[in-house]
Amino acid sequence: MKLIFEKSVPGRRCAILPDCDVEQVSLPEELRRETAPALPELSEVDLSRHYTQLNQRVHGVNCGFYPLGSCTMKYNPRIDEDMAALPGFTGVHPLAPAHAVEGCREVLDTAAAYLREITGMDGMTFQPAAGAHGEFTGVLLIKQYHRSRGDLGRKKIIVPDSAHGTNPATAAMCGFEVVNIPSGPDGCVDLEALKAVLGEDTAGLMLTNPNTVGLFDPNILEITRLVHEAGGLCYYDGANLNAVMGVVRPGDMGFDCIHMNLHKTFATPHGGGGPGACAVGCKAFLKPFLPASRLMDGEGHIQVRSFAGNFLVVVRALTYLMTLGREGIPEAAENAVLNANYLMHQIKGSFSPAFDRICMHEFVLNLSGYKKETGVSALDVAKSLIDYGMHPPTMYFPMIVHEALMLEPTETESKETLDWAAQVFRQLYELGKTDPEAMHAAPHHAQIGRPDEVRAARTPVVRWTKP
Ligand SMILES: *Cc1c(COP(=O)(O)O)cnc(C)c1O
C-alpha cells in the first residue's frame, strides 16, 4: 500500500474555494515560510479511501478477539464516545473562567467521588496522562511524605520480579533505588524474601493485586502490614482494575496510594498511543501532596500536567461508571474473572497454565514444555493466531514464566467467542505436533509477517521524509 505522500498529486484538493472577493492581505515577509509545507495533496475521495484501507489493515477490538493480557482490550460502549463528543465538553477552553465550566467541574468531582468509593481512597487527581505517568505521580507522593517528616534515609522501593516493567522504571525515575524480590513458586509475593529486604531504608512497595500472572495474593493484608511496620508505604498498580472493581478495595487491602488507567478499565479505547488518562488516588494523610488542577481544587498547587488532564477521557469514565452503576461495576468484574477462568479451563487440556488454580481477569500459559517437545515457541503460536483473525496474547511477559503467553479475554466477550478461541488454541496445539514448520512460518495471510523486532523497536521509521 502506498503512503499518503506517494499518492499526492500537485494541485489536487479536497475543497475548491470561491474566488476571493475582499482585499487580500499578505503576511509580513519575515513571517512567511520559504518553502511550501510538505503536505499530501489529494481529493476527498482518495483521502477517504486511503484511511479506510488503513483501517482495514489493522486489528482492533471492533474487528475481533483481542486477548492481550495486562492491556484490557475490552469493547467500550458507544455511549461513552457519544458523551465525550458533546459540544459542551469538546468546545470548552482550558482557560475559561471557573463559573463558565461548572458542568465540567461536576464531571471531574463526580468521577473522583465514584473512584474514591471504588478504591477506598480519600483523595483523587486526574492530572496524569497515562499509567506510567500516574505511577510517577503516586511514587512522588510517597517521596514527599517521607521528606515532610524529615525521614530522608528511605531510599529504596521494593518491586516484585513479576511487576509490570513501568514499576521499577517509575521508582528509578523518582530517584529511588529499586529492590527486586523474587516471587514464590505460587507466583505470589514470597513473605520471607519481603521480610529480608524491609528496613529503615524502605520507602515503599509497589504491587499489583491481582498480580501480573493473574493471581490474587492471599497474603495481601500481611504484606501491607509488614511494609507499614517497617515505616514504608504501599503503592497499588491498578492499571487494570477490572478484576476487582466494586468487589474488593485496594484501600481496604492496606494500600496508601493507587493509580488506575482510565484507558484500560474505564472505557477509553487505547492502543496506538491515543489519549489516555490516569486517576491517582491516595489516603487522607497523602492528600496534601497530591497535584491539583485549578478546576478541581483551586490555584496554587503543584501540577504534573497542564490544566485538568485529559478531560474527555474522564467524561468517558464517568459515563461508563454511571451506565453500569453500583450493580453493574462488580458484575463486569465478575464477568472478567469468569471469562478468564472459562477460557483457561477450555485451553487447559492442551497448552498448560503456568499456575493451575483459579485466576482473576487473566492467566498465563507456559509453553516451555511444549517447545521442548515440538520446537514450536510461544512466538510461533502467537504468530499463528493472526491467521485466524485473533490478536496474539501478550508474549514473554511476565518474565518469571518461560515461553509465556498471557491471555485476558476481558468481560465483554461472549461464550461463543471464548469457545471459538479455545478451539483455535487446541487446533494449534495439535498442528505444532504434526507440522511445526507451518507454525515457524506463520502468519501466512497477514500484511506483515515477522518484522525485525529489535530494529523496529530501536530504529523505528515513523516519519516520512521527502525523497
Ligand atoms: C498498562 C500498564 C501500566 C502502564 O500504563 P500506561 O498507560 O501504558 O503508561 C502499568 N502497570 C500495569 C500493570 C499495566 O498493565
The ligand as a Gaussian input file, in Angstrom:
#p B3LYP/6-31G(d) Opt

LIG

0 1
 C       -0.504000      -0.763000      31.136000
 C        0.061000      -0.912000      32.465000
 C        0.826000       0.129000      33.041000
 C        1.249000       1.370000      32.270000
 O        0.209000       2.147000      31.741000
 P        0.459000       3.130000      30.508000
 O       -0.800000       3.898000      30.331000
 O        0.782000       2.249000      29.328000
 O        1.616000       4.021000      30.850000
 C        1.280000      -0.051000      34.326000
 N        1.012000      -1.182000      35.023000
 C        0.274000      -2.194000      34.508000
 C        0.006000      -3.419000      35.352000
 C       -0.218000      -2.109000      33.212000
 O       -0.933000      -3.108000      32.699000

